[in-house]
């Protein structure tokens, strides 16, 4: 069995919040997707078409109504686009935030904290793990 180490700088958290994005070059087409997971350094989402690595995006993260303020106009780039599943949408797009200003970092840190508190409060979203001793 091959053991791999998670080399991510920031821990990703599975969250179901909305993402609005458009490619920076010719970015007139805005799309909305559900975020698959998110961290302080980036996020991933599922898509039905492949996006090339290094594609520059302008994204906004739209949170549930109880957290009113979205985080908008984040510069990001696609770091990978992997075949994720054999059904729709098949591609999992990994995105890295670029030059995130301190104010937006603080907003994101606060939003992730709020979402984790809310998730822990609402038992329906908890993940359970069974371990064998």
C-alpha angles and dihedrals in degrees: 000000000000116000117205129190120229102240096187115132092212127037113247120225124203106239132162104220129131127265124200114196145166132179110258092227107067090352098171092115109078118192131191122214139163114258112239096198137344141198138170089272103044148317143235133225138178120252136178094223132050120256117203118241113259091031106148116229137186108214140182126197113218114200129200118282094261088066100051104188121081121203105237141190099021115169111226142160133214110249097178142356111198133184098251107173140004092238133061126325091029104175127078110203118204115205130190121206114236125213094342107193117235092248092057091044089055091047091050093046090050093046093049089049091050092048093049092049091048092047092050090048093050104062093197091076098049120116117222124209124198114205127192116216 
